Amino acid sequence: MASRSYILLVDDDERLRHAAGKVLAAEGHAVVSAATGREALEVLKQQAGTIALVVSDLRLPDLDGIELLKQTREFLPEAEVVMITGHGTIEKAVEAMRLGAYDFIEKPLDSVALLKTVAKALEKQRLRSENRQLRQQLQQRRGVEALLGDSSPMQAVKQFIRQIAPADVNVLIQGESGSGKEIAADALHHLSGRRDRALVKISCAAIPETLLESELFGHERGAFTGANAARAGKFEMADGGTLLLDEIAEMTPQLQAKLLRVLQDGTFQRLGGSRQIQVNVRLLCATHADIPKAIAEGRFRHDLYYRINTMQIVMPPLRERPDDIPLLANHFLRAFAAELGRDAPAIAPQALGQLRAHTWPGNVRELDHVIQRAVALANGPTITSFTFAPTASSAANAPAKPEDDSSVSIPIGTTVEEATKRLVEATVKRCEGNKLKAAAILGIPPRTMYRHFSDPGQ
């Protein structure tokens, strides 16, 4: 028996309402009936929180079915709508589907077709509801709960975040691309005393050097071409809260010096301004770069490194925590399947073995993309294999393709004599040593070919 759902059945034909209601009730559904469109709207207003599906005739005595559909979407956007159409109203039924109706059923009603369509519509409604709840849960995740994984490396990271989050100190978060550095920053903020103030993020790699200073410290009107109004920077926006500088190693040494001054006394000036602005900001920095190496190469200030590295978190790459792969894979699988309005497929043991065996150069972000691709292409209830995008390293390490021996490369500047030699030798090679055949291809006498290969000067 199907799970209990509340269905609003709208039709001015009493016999149809009675018969259809009886069929739906036999499946365990709670059916509410209305004879007119206005009655249906009253029911929607009174029971908006319970109605999951509206099954309505397109022709009603007081209200067009299309209009009822539109108002249903306003009152109850999460509900699905199935239209009942008679002869001559197929065109309007198609229009209704363009406006958001799930499907339509033709009269005379067939109980099997009715139940099948209703079941599919309710399944879509259920998946949408689950997707909404999942998104709410993800948005409500705070602290270390957002860092998915129960492996020993992740347990250690979570415990360390719990310990240092309340301490109002700067933190450097290091780790490979896609390993979860930004999520760790979210956790640090939401477990700190600043959780009720802003968490402001900026990527130092995504903004051109000429604009990054303005983004960080703001600018006054007229500070540069295009600065038509004064604008606060990220430090002002984060006052009292937390500022995350992602990929800080990409910041130029000149801007690093200005950042260091802010960290020393908490004051700065906007571009083009003279007023000292005081802020109270907790700084979190993230990078995948080797900062000690950057310091040795003169690309990063050692004094700034000491300022931002009061505490350090190192995010473990996914290849070092393979026990977390099934948990992460199933999490991404459920989330993406819900977005598509599908049931989440299962992962076959051999496919899970593929995930465990992969080295994950892109870490958790790569796993997310692999799962999305597999779900989007899944044709059945089980994923039996995964495909992995080629990486730069794998392309570089791939076996070299054999040269195409159907052509000869002759650089500009090659002498005629040398070019002739290359052409003759390549043609003979192409003909597997058959000089007669090569001579015929080149259009030269065989004796010329043999003379070429017997000449010691050649």
N, C-alpha and C positions, 0 to 999 in steps of 0.2 A: 504494500500500500504506500502511496506517495506521502511525503511529509505534508502536514497540514498547512494550507495557505488560504488567505482570505481573497476571494474573487468577487468582483462586482460584475454582475450580469445585467446588461441593459438591452431591452427589446420590448416593443409594444405588443408583441404577439405573446399572449399569456401561455398558450400551449407550448410554444418554443421555450419560454423561460422555465416552465415547469419541467419539461423533458431534459433540457440541458442542465438545469440545476440538479436534477436527480442523478444524472450521469456523473457530474463533478463531485457531488456529495458522496457518491459511492466510492470515489477514489480518496476520500478523507478530507476533501477541501471544505472550508466554510464558505457558503455562497450567500451573497447579499444581492437581492434583485431590485431593479428599478424599471418602470414602464416608460419613462420619458427621460430626456436629457437633463431636464432641470431637477428631477428626482435624483438622478445620478450625481449631479453636482452637490446636492445637499448631503448625500451619503459620503462623498469625498471630503467635504468640509468637516463632517462629524467624525469620520473614521479614517482620516488621512494617514494616521500612523500605523494602520493595520492592513490596508488594501495593498496587495502585491500585484494584482493583475485586474485589468478591466477588459471584459469581452462585450463589445457593443455593436449593435446594428448600425450600418451607415445611414439608414433612413429612419429617423425618429419623428414623431408627430410635432414636436415643438422646437427641436434643436438639431441642426445638421450634425452628423457623426464626425465630420472633420472639425467642427467647432468644439465638440465635446472632447475630441482628442487634444486640441490645442490647450483647452482649459485644464484637462487632466495633467498635461505636462507642466502646467504652472502650479497647480495644487500639489501634485505628487510626481516630481520629476524622476523618482526612482522606480515608479511602477511601470510595468509593461502594458501595452494596449494591443489587443487583437480585434480586428474588425470583422463583422459578419456582413457579407455582401450577397445581394441577390442578382438576378439577371439584369444586365444593363448598368450595373454599378461597378464593374471591374476597374474601369478607368479611375473612378474616385478612390477605389481601394488602393490602387497603385500610388495615387497622390498621397493617400494617408500614410503609406509606408515611407514615402519621401519625407514626410513631416514627422516621422519617428515611430509610427506603429510597427510592432514586431512582425506581424503577418496578417493575412486575412483568410477567412473560411467561407466557402461558398454555400449558399442554400440550395437544396434542403440539407440541414446539418446531418453529418454522419458522425456517430458517437466516437468511432475510432479516430477519425481525422481531428475531431474536437479535442480528445484527450491527448493525442500526439502533439498538436500545436500548443496546447496549454502547458504540457510538460516541458516543451522546449523553451517557451517564453518564461516560465517560472525558473527554469535552470539558468537562463541568462540573467534574470533578476537576482537570483541567489549569488551568482558569481560576481555581479556588479557590487552587490552589498558586501560580499566578502572582501573584494578588492578595496572598497572604500574603508572598511574596518582595518584592513592590513595597512593601508596608507596612514590612517590615523595612528595606528600602533607604532609605525615607523617614525612618524613625526613626534610622537610622545616619548620615544626612546630617549633616555637621558643617561649620562654617565657611561660606565663601562658596558652596560647591556647592549649598546650599539656596536661594540667590538665583538663580532661573532667569532666563536672559537673556544673550545675547551681544552686544547692541547697545553702541555706544560709551558711552552714559550708564551702563549697568549695569557695563560693564568698569571704568569710572572709580570707581564706588562700591565694587566688589569690591576693587580695588587699594588704595583708601583704607582699607577695613576691615582688610585684611592689614597695612597699615602701623601703624595706631593700636591694633589689638587687644592687642598685647603690652604697650603702655604703660599703666600702671595709672592712667588718668585718667578723669574723668567725661566722658560723651558725651551730647550732645543729638541725637536723631534726629528730623528734621522731614520731613513729607510728608503728602500727602492721605490720606484714609481709604482703606484697601485697597491702599496702595502697597507694603506689605511692611516696615513699620517694625519689627514684632515679629520677623520673620525676620532682619533686620539685627542686632537685639539678640542673638538666638541665636548668630549668627555671631561677634559680638564676644566673647561669653562663651567659646565653644568654641575660639577661637583665642588666648585669653588664658592667663596662668599660673594662673588660677582655675578652669580647666575641670573639675577634679576635685572642686570644691565646688559648692554649690547655686546654681542660677539661679532666683531667686524673682521672681514677677511679680505686680503688682497694678494694677488700673485705677482711677484716681482719679475717673473719671466714673461708674463702675458702682456705687460704694459711697456711701451717704448721708453727708453731712458729719459727722453726729453719730457715725458708726461708723468713719470713715476713720482718725481719730487712734488709736483702739484697734487697728485692723488694722495700722497701721504700727509702733506702739511697744508694743503689748501692754497688758495691764492686770493689776492685782492683784485678788484676791478682794474683793468688796464695793465695788469702785471705782464701780459704778453699778448700778442695778436690773437684775437678771438676771446679774450677774457672779458666778456661784456658785463659780468656781475661777479661779486665776491662769492667765494665758495669754500665751505669747510672741508678739510681733508679727513682722512681715515683716523688720524690720531684724535681729532676733536670728536668725531662720531663715536669713538670707543672710550671716551672719557668716563671713568668710573667702571668700565668693563674690561674687555679683553680684545687685544688686536693680534691677529694671526698674519704673519708675514710668510707666505708660502714661497718656496724656492728662493730663500734669502741669499744664497750663494751667487745668484744672478745679478745682484745689486752691484753697481759700479763702486769703486773705492771712494770716489768723491761723495756719493750719496751715503755711503757707509759712515763717513766722517760726520755728516749732519745727523744721521741716526744716532751715532754715539753720543753726541751732545745732548740730544733729547733724553736718552737713557740716563745720563749723568745728573741732570737737574730737573727733568720733566718739563722743560720750556722750549718753545720754538717760535719762529715767526712764519707767517704765511708768505708765499712768494709775492714780492712787491709791497709787503707790509713792514711796519716798524714796531708794531705792538707785540709784546711778549705774551704768549698764550701758555697758560699752565694747565697741564693735564695729569691725570692719575690713571695710568694704563698698565695692565699686566700684559707683558709681551710674550707671545708664543711664536717660535720660528720653526719652519719645517724645510728640509732639504734632502735631496737624494745624493748630493755631491759630497765628496771627501774634502771637508773644510780644512783640516790640517795640511793636506796637499795644496789647496788653494792658497793657504797662508804662505807656504814655502815658495810658491810660484809668484807671490806678490799680488794675488788677485783678491785676497780677503785680509782685513785688518785683524791682527792678533788680539788687540785690546777690545775690539767689538766682539770677537769670539768669546772672550772671557765674560763679557757682560751678558750675552744671550744664553750662555751655557751654564747657568747656575745649576740647573738640573738637566739631565739628558735622558731621553727615551729613545730606544732603538727598536723600531718595528720589525719583527721577524718576517723574512720573505716567506711566501706560501710554500716553497719547496722544503722549508725547514719545519713545517707543521702539517704534514700530509694527513694526519688524523682529523684535521678540521675540514678537509675537502668535502666529505659527504654532507656534513652539516651545512656548509656554505652553498654547495651545489643545490641541495634541496630547498634552501631558503630562496635562492635566486629563481629556481624553477617554479616554486609556488607563486612568487611575486609576479613574474613575467606572464605566467599562464593566466593569472587573474586579470592582468591588464588586457590580455587578448580575449577575455571572456571564455576561457576554456578550462576544463579540468586539467590539473597538473599531471603530465605523464610520469610513469615510473622510469627509473634508470636501471637498465639491465646490468647484472654483475660484471660482464665483460666491458661495458661502457664505463662503469665506475672504475674498473681497473685501468682504463685509458687515462682517466682523470688523475689517478694516483701516480701513474708512471710519467706524466708530463712534467717538465721542469718549471713551468710557469714563469717565464721571464717578465710577463706583465702582471704577475701576482694576482691579488683578489679581483682587480679590475678586469684582467684578462679572463678569469674564470666566469665573471658575470657576463661578459660578451659571448663566451663560448656557449653558456647555458641559453642565453637569449637566442642565439643562432639556431641551436638545436630545437628549442621549443617552437620557434617560428616555422621550422622545416619539418617538424614531426608529423608523420602521417598515421600514427597509431597510438595506442595507449602506453607504449614503451619506447624509450630511446635506447637504441641498440649500439650506437657508436657516435663519437664526436669528431668534429673536424677542427683543426687548429690553424689559425692564420700563420703564415710564414713570418719569421722574425728577420731582422737585419743580419743577425749573427748566423742564422741557419742559411740564409741566402749566400752569405759570404763564404760559409764552409761547404756549400754544396759542390759536388764534383763539377769540374769545368766541362762545358759542352764541347763535343768534338768540333773542330773547325770544319766549316763547309768547304769540301774540296772541289766544289763546282765553280769556284771563282778564284781569282788571283788578286791579291792586294799589291799594288805597285805605287809606292809613295811618289809624290811630285818631287822631281829632282833626280830620279833614277835615270841612269844613262840608258840609251837605246840598247846597247849591248847587254847590260845587266837585265833590262826588262825582257829582252828576247830570251835570255837564259832562263829566267823565272817562268815565263810562259811555256817554254818547251818542256821544262822539267815537270811542271805541274800537270801538263797535258799527258805526258807519259805516265805519270803516277796515276792519273785518273783512268788511264787505259790499262792499268795493272801491268805496266812494263812493255806493252805491245807497241813497239816503235812504228810499225807499219800503220796501225790504226791511228796512232797519234799524228803521224805525218798526213794522213788523209783528212783528219779533223782540222789540222792547221793549214792544209792546202799547200804543202811544200813537198818537193820530191823526197823519196825515201833516202836517197844518198845524202841529201843535205842533213837529214835527221841523224843518220849514222855518223856523218862527219862531225856533227856537233858533239856527240857523245864520245867520239874517239880522239877528238882534239885535246891534247893535254892542257892547252891554254884555257879550255872550258872547265 
